[in-house]
């Protein structure tokens, strides 16, 4: 079953540049991971403290492998998450893959 993760970040205003730099660094290695179907980062052009990650993986195992990568540990856990004032994460699966 494929997995889509939508993560909404509220960034400390003093850390916007650092967080954006770390998120940019995450894109290439994450997209190169086996099982990663998409990894996109969006920001609100009218609110520099708001960012959204939209990630798609072939399976939950592929997503769990992503969470164990060096770049996730170094960039997300090390540089992004400590600079957030709020975070909401949604782990989603396609409706047609859910039994009725």
C-alpha angles and dihedrals in degrees: 000000000000121000131214120194122195113189120187115200130195106199127208103253091233090056103047095110093047093048094047091050092051092047090051089052091052096058103073100043092042094051088051093056117111108257096020109129098175140354117183132167122206131187132194108247090208097046116042092192095064124083134163129201119202112193131177126192133181091236145352088261090059090050092048089050088053090055089055097053123114092237092053091050095044100040108026101031094031105039111012110038095050089055097053126102092193141010136185121184126191119193107199139180127197113271092231090058094056116091115239 
